[in-house]
Amino acid sequence: TDTGIVWLLQIPKMWLHIACLMLFVASVSSQVVIAPSEQNCLLDSSAGCFYAREPQYMIVAPKKIRPNQVYQVFTSIFRMDYGQDYVAVYVTIVKGAIEYAGTVLRFDRPSSRIMQLQMPSNAPDGKYRLRVEGRIDENDSGNIWQNETDIDFNTKQASLFIQMSRPLYRQGQRVHFRIVPILPNMMPKYGSMIIYIDDPTGIPVRRWQGLQTNAGGLVSQSFDLSDQPNFGTWNIRVDAFGHIYKHPFQVEDFWEPRFDVNVSVPSYVMETPDATVMGVVLVNQTSGRPCVGNASITAFFRPRELIWNQTRGWEKPYRDARGSISGVPMDLPQYKPVRDVPVKDYYMYFAYEYRFIQYFEGRIDFQWKLDELIAIAKRGQEPGSLVDSEFVFFVNVTDWYSGLNRTGWAGTIIFNSKLKLEWVGDRIRTFKPSSIMRFQVAVAKYDGTPADVGGTITVTDFITDSSGTQQRLTGPQTRTPIRGIAEFEYTLSSTTQSILLTATYNDPRPAYSGSNTIYTDPRFQVGTTASITLHAWKYYSPTNSYITIMTSTDQPQVNEYMIFHVKTSYFVPRIYYQVVSQSNVLIGDQMEMNSRQKTFAIALSRDMVPNARLIVYFIRQPEEVVMDVLNFFVNGTRQNQVTLGINRGKDFSRDTIEFNAEADPGSYVAFSGMVLDLYSRGLSDGITENKLIDELMTYDATTNSSYKYLWRVSETEYEYKFFHGPDYGIDANTSFTNAGLIVLTDARVPRLFNEQFCRVNQNAFPCFTGTEGECFTAEQRCDKKLDCKNDGADEWGCEYNDTTEIHNPAMDRVSRVMRFYDNSSWAWQEIFVKPDGRVDFRVDVPKYPLSWVINGLSVSRDLGLGIMQRPVRYDAARYMYIQVEHPRYIVRGEQIGVRVTVFNYWFDDDYLEVLVTMHGGPNYLFVTVGNMGYVTSYTPPTHTGDHQTIVFLEPGESKDIYMPIVPDQDLVMGDLKFHVSATCFMEKDEYYGTMTVRPDGVMNYYHTPYLIDLIRFGSIQIPQYEIPVSEQFRKLEVRENLYVPQSPKAVNSLFGDVVTPGFFEII
């Protein structure tokens, strides 16, 4: 045989190729007699490969592709079987019979390399396949091996953030919006797009075609809403980069009232014995001045959905009507969810308590204690806790000045006072023997905020070794949570088979005490936090071969190094590793090992943001793939820091303020503002960090990432806390799948022993034990029951909701007021940053004393998208200002009382002295008011020049000053312009107003036709035009008025015939 081998090596190269091909065909033909389960071993790695021989190749590729992506594939050639000079590896992406991307690479020795494929930017949606081929000659079509599999395709190649000038609009307002396109690595994406504005019916009412991003990388547009638009949810639809993006916004029917009723209560209140729902009602006129009158407050109890269904609450009006009305047939009402009952009908469905307020001046403070709320709830047939119930406070106000009534309302949800423990990450996990297992426990309130009461978390372990012996690994571990999270770690032995961890919380809060019997209620017992358990099962390897990867870098950052430590269960000559992020292999290489353990570093780039994973593996001879995965969060959302300062010192009148913005030099910054009332109720017009992270994670092929916990900071603000995540798989096959990768190889990728039995024979899923009889069905998955008793595999990777109760959003639990629709375009600004990294510019601010929240973002060509970590709050209240109200149109000779409302918000003194001046003008006179306010209506005494008055205002007080004026007799028609100023030692405020004067008289709309015959007569006199106008328009004791003097106009229409349309020219 040795001689035969030597002779084979001496034959010409062409005959060598033929011989190799014949050997390959012979080997394929010999597989016909092999059992069906092993028939496709080399082509289908998912079936497992049981041949005891060394593998030839292994290709690791992302499971997901997108247009315009540089698709990177990690290719390893383990050996050269046929004595050839090289192996040519072909990798192609095909759909049907069309090849969309392809590349070829020559391997002249066993090695590992990254192969790149460029997907076209216009790749259509469809079913794509990844095909790999190995050839001994680039020009020959014969393959020494080949493989192919399906890959997922997503049309989204860029993210579009659509930002609105405010979240709520009403009819007639202008809508500003901007579009920020970015790539998955947060760099700007330039190109054209088509923008549609869809009304609630889905009909496009506005379109912009072929819009290009500006030099800053944004698209900014605006449009006006009509006076009667379709009300509801509108959408901004963008067709860009081969994908459709949508962003909703609300257009509501709201007309400016005479006065507003603003009801404010906490969105959530914890159910404790001393809990009190406190609320504030602010009633102001349109000028901002407080109203005076009386009011009523009604507290409605809106029950949980369970109580609503048990009591059949939707039938209550029917039952009440049947008891009071006889002989009237009525139909039984259909089911209606409790959240669909409109507020105006609450009195028919829900229990309530009524209170009357005899007098108020601008503000009403109210409160309901817990025992009072429980009394209302019992009338609503709530037998126990108020948790998940809602109380709606309905306020009806009567304004004594106008005699009008107006209502407002707001709701509060009661949540549990207990604390809850949660594992950060899955509660069903896997582990590798002889490794360190790290985990975290969060203690939080039921509103999502971290527990701030102290206390300790204790974790106890209960392990089972390979012999079935149950014991404790160590004693209980106790930690004090830091910002609501405690971290633990266990060092596992080589014989550990399963782990059961139990976490408990020691609540340090003192017990509630008081004379009221409510303090003895069992639901208010402190220290009854429910414990939680975690199940972990040993990672499966048929030969008990393992590799583990850990890191000593706790907070990975872009442009920094991350240190990794790899350890194998026995010495291997080399290992292979890849860094995968956003459905792509970014880094891949093989590393020689000098011992069982090695430390190395990898530089982190912005392409790894926000989540990346390191995959390490080696090939255990003859053919088993042994691997591990480490998921980690890469903080790169704060590379381009955006800050905003507000300078009020350059304009002491506070008509303008100065924005001091800082960002990357040369970047493009954009700002937007919204009312604090909307922001505090869960609405935001900015790009928050958690939303940015969620969007960037959509590019990943798997939902498995680093462990994260989302804290609720406020009604609007949320914050992620990230921790490194271990391998999500139970075997090598599921590890590659959960890492978002596909493997094409002739090596054996291990799977559980019972995988084939459960899926094929029982159409089920395997438990982690590997026993053939232990399987679970799809119905048993994520049902919150451990059907796999030993390992809990049926609850592996499941996400649960804490409660089934669905509440309306915060904005749907409050009535509308005018300030919700205030114009925020004053903060809608865009500008380039100067080379020093700073830009200062001045903006006009509104007069109304509102608190605003200003968000900002920046787009840089070098650092990409940057956002403000926290919005800036700006209080627009001035020390002193005036609001002037007057009509827009008046009639000649009409007396006008210009109402000037003066406000004082200077709280550092006892009072403020304000001089209010109505400056004289050429076309109006001042009406002199006599004693006791007496004024002659027809011929009032007037004077010219300035008219002044002094007003004394206490802090927070406002007063109305009326300035009566009348147009000059010579002003028959035109504009009357006047000037009002208010001056104090703090500042000065001015107002310039314009009123249009119309002639007196009433338009006569009578139609008088006259036939004109220009055929018989060359000219004609129309008698209706012969109107003798006498000098005296009044005949005493005969008729009061003969005509209206100086009437404005008359309209003539000329028609060609009695039935034909008229001429277009109006004479």
Beta strands, then each sheet from edge to edge (+ up, - down):
strand 1: 57-62
strand 2: 64-65
strand 3: 70-77
strand 4: 87-95
strand 5: 98-107
strand 6: 111-118
strand 7: 128-135
strand 8: 145-153
strand 9: 159-164
strand 10: 168-170
strand 11: 174-182
strand 12: 192-198
strand 13: 204-212
strand 14: 219-224
strand 15: 232-240
strand 16: 243-252
strand 17: 259-264
strand 18: 268-270
strand 19: 276-285
strand 20: 292-302
strand 21: 351-361
strand 22: 363-369
strand 23: 390-399
strand 24: 405-415
strand 25: 419-423
strand 26: 428-431
strand 27: 436-445
strand 28: 456-465
strand 29: 470-471
strand 30: 477-479
strand 31: 485-491
strand 32: 496-506
strand 33: 532-538
strand 34: 547-551
strand 35: 561-568
strand 36: 574-580
strand 37: 585-592
strand 38: 597-603
strand 39: 611-620
strand 40: 624-633
strand 41: 643-647
strand 42: 656-662
strand 43: 668-675
strand 44: 707-712
strand 45: 718-723
strand 46: 741-745
strand 47: 765-766
strand 48: 775-776
strand 49: 829-832
strand 50: 838-844
strand 51: 851-860
strand 52: 864-867
strand 53: 872-875
strand 54: 880-885
strand 55: 889-891
strand 56: 896-904
strand 57: 912-919
strand 58: 924-927
strand 59: 942-943
strand 60: 947-953
strand 61: 958-967
strand 62: 974-983
strand 63: 988-998
sheet 1: 6+ 3- 1+ 46-
sheet 2: 2+ 8+ 7- 4+ 5-
sheet 3: 9+ 11- 14+
sheet 4: 10+ 16+ 15- 12+ 13-
sheet 5: 17+ 19- 22+
sheet 6: 18+ 24+ 23- 20+ 21-
sheet 7: 25+ 27- 31+
sheet 8: 26+ 33+ 32- 28+ 29-
sheet 9: 26+ 33+ 32- 28+ 30-
sheet 10: 34+ 35- 38+
sheet 11: 37+ 36- 39+ 40-
sheet 12: 41+ 42- 50+
sheet 13: 49+ 43- 51+ 52-
sheet 14: 49+ 43- 51+ 53-
sheet 15: 44+ 45-
sheet 16: 47+ 48-
sheet 17: 54+ 56- 61+ 58- 59+
sheet 18: 55+ 63+ 62- 57+ 60-
end
